Amino acid sequence: MNDAILLSVDEGMARLTLNRPARLNAFNADLAHAWRDATAEAVSRTDVDVILLDAAGPAFCAGGDVIEMAQTGGGGEAITALAEVINSGIRSLTESSVPVVAAAHGTTAGGGLGILLSSDYAVIGSRSKIGSLYANIGLTPDLSVSAQLARAVGQRRALQLVLQDRLLDAAEAIDWGLAAESVDGADADAEAEAVRARAEEIARFWLAGAAAAYGQAKRLVRAQPERPFAEQLADEARTIGAARETADAQARIAAFAAASARRPR
């Protein structure tokens, strides 16, 4: 794995850090392949129960590296191939049963929006800006933006974002449902650290709780748009039955029942 993305695992939490800060973590071939490999490894490891996705430098992700695209002169086939590599990593996260929290400080734009939407819970900064901006350079949405954005905010709002050069501020991003919460900082660097710290709190909360149940809940919600209602209900029934057999659920149910028995009637 190259240094374009950093992967570390600590007590059940995998941290994936986009690491091209000089280019605002924009995707080139190195980052694309590192992203594909790191996400596949993180979701397949038996010692990983949650994933924290963050980024080095002043921004979360600016999408594709347009400067490198212009300098290298890569054509349409090359761009399509690179998008498919990145898509593999997006699918690794969204199709897994591992909950993912994103620490998305600074600006998120273009394909970076698809990376953000690959998380299940997003923390941003009060200075954060989020937008599409594809058409500004004559390109169309990729990296799951056309698929995930409308699911997250509704079709009309998705169209408003992809058909304008608008950047949502933090309050708008939360109101639209792109992020769950925002945090403040005295300056941009302090705010980035606060975003990372709050995202880690969320990850640790999952780890301290029923991490496997959170992961299965995420999987069920993510799978729902792709299949019939009856199939979804059947999967729910199977999943809760399987959860009931786990040692974690048995201990938590017993503790809940014992605590309820002690409450005054």
DRENDO-1510 file (C-alpha; in Angstrom, 1 decimal, always signed):
<recs>
REC; n; res; u; v; w
REC; 1; MET; +0.0; +0.0; +0.0 .
REC; 2; ASN; +1.4; +3.4; -0.9 .
REC; 3; ASP; +1.4; +6.6; +1.3 .
REC; 4; ALA; -1.5; +8.2; -0.6 .
REC; 5; ILE; -3.8; +6.6; +2.0 .
REC; 6; LEU; -2.8; +5.6; +5.6 .
REC; 7; LEU; -4.4; +2.6; +7.3 .
REC; 8; SER; -4.0; +1.8; +11.0 .
REC; 9; VAL; -6.0; -0.4; +13.3 .
REC; 10; ASP; -6.3; +0.2; +17.1 .
REC; 11; GLU; -8.6; -1.8; +19.4 .
REC; 12; GLY; -11.2; -2.6; +16.8 .
REC; 13; MET; -11.1; +0.7; +14.9 .
REC; 14; ALA; -9.6; +1.1; +11.5 .
REC; 15; ARG; -8.5; +4.6; +10.6 .
REC; 16; LEU; -8.3; +5.4; +6.8 .
REC; 17; THR; -6.6; +8.7; +6.1 .
REC; 18; LEU; -6.6; +10.3; +2.7 .
REC; 19; ASN; -3.0; +11.6; +2.5 .
REC; 20; ARG; -2.5; +13.9; -0.5 .
REC; 21; PRO; -2.8; +17.2; +1.5 .
REC; 22; ALA; -0.9; +19.3; -1.1 .
REC; 23; ARG; -3.7; +18.5; -3.6 .
REC; 24; LEU; -6.6; +18.7; -1.1 .
REC; 25; ASN; -6.7; +14.8; -1.2 .
REC; 26; ALA; -7.8; +14.8; -4.8 .
REC; 27; PHE; -7.8; +11.4; -6.4 .
REC; 28; ASN; -5.0; +10.4; -8.8 .
REC; 29; ALA; -4.0; +6.9; -9.8 .
REC; 30; ASP; -1.9; +6.4; -6.7 .
REC; 31; LEU; -4.7; +7.4; -4.3 .
REC; 32; ALA; -7.3; +5.5; -6.3 .
REC; 33; HIS; -5.5; +2.2; -6.1 .
REC; 34; ALA; -4.5; +2.8; -2.4 .
REC; 35; TRP; -8.2; +3.6; -1.6 .
REC; 36; ARG; -9.4; +0.4; -3.3 .
REC; 37; ASP; -6.8; -1.7; -1.4 .
REC; 38; ALA; -7.2; -0.1; +2.0 .
REC; 39; THR; -11.0; -0.2; +2.0 .
REC; 40; ALA; -11.0; -3.9; +1.0 .
REC; 41; GLU; -8.5; -4.7; +3.7 .
REC; 42; ALA; -10.3; -2.7; +6.4 .
REC; 43; VAL; -13.7; -4.4; +5.8 .
REC; 44; SER; -12.3; -7.9; +5.6 .
REC; 45; ARG; -10.2; -7.8; +8.8 .
REC; 46; THR; -11.6; -9.8; +11.7 .
REC; 47; ASP; -10.0; -7.3; +14.1 .
REC; 48; VAL; -11.9; -4.3; +12.7 .
REC; 49; ASP; -15.4; -3.5; +14.0 .
REC; 50; VAL; -15.7; +0.2; +13.0 .
REC; 51; ILE; -14.0; +2.4; +10.4 .
REC; 52; LEU; -13.0; +6.1; +10.8 .
REC; 53; LEU; -12.4; +7.9; +7.5 .
REC; 54; ASP; -10.5; +11.2; +7.7 .
REC; 55; ALA; -8.0; +13.2; +5.7 .
REC; 56; ALA; -4.7; +15.1; +6.1 .
REC; 57; GLY; -4.3; +18.8; +5.4 .
REC; 58; PRO; -6.8; +21.6; +5.0 .
REC; 59; ALA; -9.6; +19.7; +3.2 .
REC; 60; PHE; -11.4; +16.4; +3.2 .
REC; 61; CYS; -11.4; +15.7; -0.5 .
REC; 62; ALA; -11.6; +17.8; -3.6 .
REC; 63; GLY; -12.6; +14.9; -5.9 .
REC; 64; GLY; -10.5; +14.1; -8.9 .
REC; 65; ASP; -7.1; +15.7; -9.4 .
REC; 66; VAL; -8.0; +18.1; -12.3 .
REC; 67; ILE; -4.5; +19.6; -12.4 .
REC; 68; GLU; -2.9; +16.2; -12.9 .
REC; 69; MET; -5.6; +15.3; -15.4 .
REC; 70; ALA; -4.7; +18.4; -17.5 .
REC; 71; GLN; -1.0; +17.8; -17.2 .
REC; 72; THR; -1.0; +14.1; -18.2 .
REC; 73; GLY; -3.7; +14.5; -20.9 .
REC; 74; GLY; -5.5; +11.3; -19.8 .
REC; 75; GLY; -8.4; +10.6; -22.1 .
REC; 76; GLY; -11.9; +9.3; -21.4 .
REC; 77; GLU; -11.0; +5.7; -21.2 .
REC; 78; ALA; -8.4; +6.4; -18.5 .
REC; 79; ILE; -10.8; +8.4; -16.5 .
REC; 80; THR; -13.4; +5.7; -16.7 .
REC; 81; ALA; -10.9; +3.0; -15.6 .
REC; 82; LEU; -9.8; +5.2; -12.7 .
REC; 83; ALA; -13.4; +5.8; -11.6 .
REC; 84; GLU; -14.0; +2.1; -11.6 .
REC; 85; VAL; -11.0; +1.5; -9.3 .
REC; 86; ILE; -12.3; +4.1; -6.8 .
REC; 87; ASN; -15.9; +2.7; -7.1 .
REC; 88; SER; -14.5; -0.7; -5.9 .
REC; 89; GLY; -13.5; +1.0; -2.6 .
REC; 90; ILE; -16.8; +2.8; -2.3 .
REC; 91; ARG; -18.6; -0.5; -2.7 .
REC; 92; SER; -16.3; -2.1; -0.1 .
REC; 93; LEU; -17.5; +0.4; +2.5 .
REC; 94; THR; -21.2; +0.7; +1.6 .
REC; 95; GLU; -21.8; -3.0; +1.1 .
REC; 96; SER; -20.0; -4.1; +4.3 .
REC; 97; SER; -21.5; -4.6; +7.7 .
REC; 98; VAL; -18.9; -2.3; +9.3 .
REC; 99; PRO; -20.2; +1.1; +10.4 .
REC; 100; VAL; -18.2; +4.0; +8.9 .
REC; 101; VAL; -17.8; +7.5; +10.4 .
REC; 102; ALA; -16.3; +10.3; +8.3 .
REC; 103; ALA; -14.4; +13.3; +9.7 .
REC; 104; ALA; -14.9; +15.7; +6.8 .
REC; 105; HIS; -13.3; +19.0; +7.7 .
REC; 106; GLY; -12.7; +21.8; +5.2 .
REC; 107; THR; -14.0; +21.5; +1.7 .
REC; 108; THR; -15.6; +18.4; +0.1 .
REC; 109; ALA; -16.4; +18.7; -3.6 .
REC; 110; GLY; -16.9; +16.7; -6.8 .
REC; 111; GLY; -16.1; +13.0; -6.3 .
REC; 112; GLY; -15.2; +13.8; -2.7 .
REC; 113; LEU; -18.9; +14.0; -2.1 .
REC; 114; GLY; -19.2; +10.4; -3.1 .
REC; 115; ILE; -16.5; +9.5; -0.7 .
REC; 116; LEU; -18.3; +11.4; +2.1 .
REC; 117; LEU; -21.6; +9.6; +1.2 .
REC; 118; SER; -19.8; +6.3; +1.6 .
REC; 119; SER; -19.7; +6.9; +5.3 .
REC; 120; ASP; -22.7; +6.1; +7.5 .
REC; 121; TYR; -22.3; +9.1; +9.8 .
REC; 122; ALA; -20.4; +12.3; +8.9 .
REC; 123; VAL; -18.9; +15.0; +11.2 .
REC; 124; ILE; -18.0; +18.3; +9.6 .
REC; 125; GLY; -16.6; +21.6; +10.8 .
REC; 126; SER; -18.5; +24.9; +11.1 .
REC; 127; ARG; -16.3; +26.2; +8.3 .
REC; 128; SER; -16.9; +23.2; +6.0 .
REC; 129; LYS; -18.2; +23.6; +2.5 .
REC; 130; ILE; -19.8; +20.8; +0.4 .
REC; 131; GLY; -20.8; +20.8; -3.2 .
REC; 132; SER; -20.8; +19.1; -6.6 .
REC; 133; LEU; -19.0; +21.5; -9.0 .
REC; 134; TYR; -18.5; +18.9; -11.8 .
REC; 135; ALA; -20.1; +21.0; -14.5 .
REC; 136; ASN; -17.6; +23.8; -13.7 .
REC; 137; ILE; -15.0; +21.8; -15.6 .
REC; 138; GLY; -17.4; +20.2; -18.0 .
REC; 139; LEU; -17.7; +16.8; -16.3 .
REC; 140; THR; -20.5; +14.7; -14.9 .
REC; 141; PRO; -21.0; +13.2; -11.5 .
REC; 142; ASP; -19.1; +10.0; -10.7 .
REC; 143; LEU; -17.9; +8.1; -7.7 .
REC; 144; SER; -21.5; +7.2; -6.7 .
REC; 145; VAL; -22.6; +10.8; -6.4 .
REC; 146; SER; -25.5; +10.3; -8.9 .
REC; 147; ALA; -26.6; +7.2; -6.9 .
REC; 148; GLN; -26.0; +8.2; -3.3 .
REC; 149; LEU; -26.8; +11.9; -3.3 .
REC; 150; ALA; -30.5; +11.6; -4.2 .
REC; 151; ARG; -30.9; +8.8; -1.7 .
REC; 152; ALA; -29.4; +11.1; +1.0 .
REC; 153; VAL; -31.1; +14.4; +0.2 .
REC; 154; GLY; -34.0; +13.6; -2.2 .
REC; 155; GLN; -34.0; +14.0; -6.0 .
REC; 156; ARG; -35.0; +17.7; -6.1 .
REC; 157; ARG; -32.2; +18.7; -3.8 .
REC; 158; ALA; -29.7; +16.5; -5.5 .
REC; 159; LEU; -30.6; +18.2; -8.8 .
REC; 160; GLN; -30.2; +21.6; -7.2 .
REC; 161; LEU; -26.7; +20.7; -6.1 .
REC; 162; VAL; -25.5; +19.1; -9.4 .
REC; 163; LEU; -27.0; +21.7; -11.6 .
REC; 164; GLN; -25.4; +24.7; -9.8 .
REC; 165; ASP; -21.9; +25.7; -8.7 .
REC; 166; ARG; -23.3; +26.0; -5.2 .
REC; 167; LEU; -21.3; +25.0; -2.0 .
REC; 168; LEU; -23.4; +24.3; +1.0 .
REC; 169; ASP; -22.2; +25.6; +4.3 .
REC; 170; ALA; -22.2; +23.5; +7.4 .
REC; 171; ALA; -25.7; +24.4; +8.6 .
REC; 172; GLU; -27.1; +23.6; +5.1 .
REC; 173; ALA; -25.2; +20.3; +4.8 .
REC; 174; ILE; -26.7; +19.2; +8.1 .
REC; 175; ASP; -30.2; +20.4; +7.2 .
REC; 176; TRP; -30.0; +18.5; +3.9 .
REC; 177; GLY; -28.8; +15.4; +5.6 .
REC; 178; LEU; -25.3; +15.2; +4.2 .
REC; 179; ALA; -23.8; +15.4; +7.6 .
REC; 180; ALA; -25.0; +14.5; +11.1 .
REC; 181; GLU; -23.3; +17.2; +13.1 .
REC; 182; SER; -20.7; +20.0; +13.0 .
REC; 183; VAL; -18.0; +21.2; +15.5 .
REC; 184; ASP; -16.2; +24.5; +16.0 .
REC; 185; GLY; -12.6; +25.4; +16.3 .
REC; 186; ALA; -10.6; +28.6; +17.0 .
REC; 187; ASP; -9.1; +28.4; +13.5 .
REC; 188; ALA; -9.1; +26.0; +10.6 .
REC; 189; ASP; -6.4; +23.7; +12.0 .
REC; 190; ALA; -8.1; +23.5; +15.4 .
REC; 191; GLU; -11.4; +22.8; +13.8 .
REC; 192; ALA; -10.0; +20.0; +11.7 .
REC; 193; GLU; -8.6; +18.4; +14.9 .
REC; 194; ALA; -12.0; +18.9; +16.6 .
REC; 195; VAL; -13.8; +17.2; +13.7 .
REC; 196; ARG; -11.4; +14.2; +13.9 .
REC; 197; ALA; -11.8; +14.0; +17.6 .
REC; 198; ARG; -15.6; +14.0; +17.5 .
REC; 199; ALA; -15.6; +11.4; +14.7 .
REC; 200; GLU; -13.3; +9.2; +16.9 .
REC; 201; GLU; -15.8; +9.6; +19.8 .
REC; 202; ILE; -18.5; +8.3; +17.5 .
REC; 203; ALA; -16.4; +5.3; +16.5 .
REC; 204; ARG; -15.5; +4.6; +20.2 .
REC; 205; PHE; -19.2; +4.8; +21.1 .
REC; 206; TRP; -19.9; +2.1; +18.5 .
REC; 207; LEU; -17.1; +0.0; +19.8 .
REC; 208; ALA; -18.3; +0.3; +23.4 .
REC; 209; GLY; -21.8; -0.7; +22.4 .
REC; 210; ALA; -23.1; -3.5; +20.3 .
REC; 211; ALA; -20.7; -2.9; +17.3 .
REC; 212; ALA; -21.9; -6.0; +15.4 .
REC; 213; ALA; -25.6; -5.0; +15.8 .
REC; 214; TYR; -24.8; -1.4; +14.6 .
REC; 215; GLY; -23.0; -3.0; +11.6 .
REC; 216; GLN; -25.9; -5.2; +10.7 .
REC; 217; ALA; -28.3; -2.3; +11.1 .
REC; 218; LYS; -26.2; -0.3; +8.6 .
REC; 219; ARG; -26.1; -3.2; +6.2 .
REC; 220; LEU; -29.9; -3.5; +6.3 .
REC; 221; VAL; -30.5; +0.2; +5.7 .
REC; 222; ARG; -28.0; +0.3; +2.9 .
REC; 223; ALA; -29.4; -2.7; +1.1 .
REC; 224; GLN; -33.0; -1.6; +1.2 .
REC; 225; PRO; -33.2; +0.5; -2.0 .
REC; 226; GLU; -31.9; -2.4; -4.1 .
REC; 227; ARG; -34.5; -5.0; -3.4 .
REC; 228; PRO; -38.3; -5.7; -2.9 .
REC; 229; PHE; -40.0; -5.0; +0.3 .
REC; 230; ALA; -40.7; -8.6; +1.1 .
REC; 231; GLU; -37.0; -9.5; +0.6 .
REC; 232; GLN; -36.1; -6.7; +3.0 .
REC; 233; LEU; -38.5; -7.9; +5.7 .
REC; 234; ALA; -37.1; -11.5; +5.3 .
REC; 235; ASP; -33.6; -10.3; +5.8 .
REC; 236; GLU; -34.6; -8.2; +8.8 .
REC; 237; ALA; -36.2; -11.3; +10.4 .
REC; 238; ARG; -33.1; -13.5; +9.7 .
REC; 239; THR; -30.8; -10.9; +11.0 .
REC; 240; ILE; -32.5; -10.2; +14.3 .
REC; 241; GLY; -32.8; -14.0; +14.8 .
REC; 242; ALA; -29.1; -14.4; +14.2 .
REC; 243; ALA; -28.3; -11.4; +16.5 .
REC; 244; ARG; -30.4; -13.0; +19.3 .
REC; 245; GLU; -28.1; -16.0; +19.3 .
REC; 246; THR; -24.9; -13.9; +19.9 .
REC; 247; ALA; -23.3; -13.8; +23.3 .
REC; 248; ASP; -23.4; -10.0; +23.2 .
REC; 249; ALA; -27.1; -9.8; +22.7 .
REC; 250; GLN; -27.8; -12.5; +25.3 .
REC; 251; ALA; -25.8; -10.5; +27.9 .
REC; 252; ARG; -27.4; -7.2; +27.0 .
REC; 253; ILE; -30.9; -8.6; +27.0 .
REC; 254; ALA; -30.3; -10.2; +30.4 .
REC; 255; ALA; -28.9; -7.0; +31.8 .
REC; 256; PHE; -31.9; -5.0; +30.5 .
REC; 257; ALA; -34.3; -7.4; +32.0 .
REC; 258; ALA; -32.6; -7.4; +35.3 .
REC; 259; ALA; -32.5; -3.6; +35.4 .
REC; 260; SER; -36.2; -3.4; +34.5 .
REC; 261; ALA; -37.0; -5.8; +37.4 .
REC; 262; ARG; -35.3; -3.5; +39.9 .
REC; 263; ARG; -37.3; -0.4; +38.8 .
REC; 264; PRO; -40.1; +0.6; +41.1 .
REC; 265; ARG; -43.6; -0.3; +39.9 .
</recs>
